[in-house]
Amino acid sequence: MVMLLSPGAAMAQPPAKTRLSKMSFRGNDFTAETNYEYDDRLRIKKIIYRQDRKLHYTIDHFVFDDDGQLKSYVKTYNLKIAPQKTVIYYDGSNQVKRMEVVNTQKTNKPDTVAVFNVSRADNRVTIKSMSSTTVYHYNASGNIGKVEFSTNGAAPFLFDRYDYSSNPLALTGGYIDEKPLSKNNHSWEQLGSSRYISTRKITYEKVLVHKYVPGGPKIPTQYREGLPLQVVTSWYDPDGKKAIITETISYTYINAAP
């Protein structure tokens, strides 16, 4: 989440105090649950990730500067792995320019686990690590239109269809990791070639716009689509000519729209 972009105005947006509380994942091979906790200023305080109901890691010790920008946090695994501290550096425009991940305990391996250098030019965000380079191309609406990998000339992912709802991962109280995100959900992606396409079916909360009152104007009860509640991803099998569900993600919020 190197760039936290403001949502578009095409759809009513969640209140400023809305935060993602829980993200539940169900795939073909495993299930996972991520819980998010916040401080009294609704800044991220703790992230707890469980896989198949077993604790996998916890992220906490979040530190913010006087301007409210996230400076660092610590990821502690429920494994025989040293806790890792992520430190974030910003440029003069308060955009992320570098992220460093280091071990907090001495091991027989180098102290530095990973380094991510971020550069921006012509609606592109380039992330260079010690082993790879990834380029994120943004379209005019501020959403990621294409992701290019440096891995042996692998074909890029394309994200060129979006809905108008906020990406839930943007509602996490300032949390930043090494992967930029789009401001809106993408509902379609092409994986490498036209033969491999994933489609996302999104279910939204229903927010009351108008309630019919007996004896009043003959206007029916009306709702609008609010935040995404569930995203079901399916992959089209061109050989079998059928769609196969690959994952289901459900979202829970705090301070959502009434």
Order of alpha helices (4+ residues) and beta strands (2+ residues): beta-beta-beta-beta-beta-beta-beta-beta-beta-beta-beta-beta-beta-beta-beta-beta
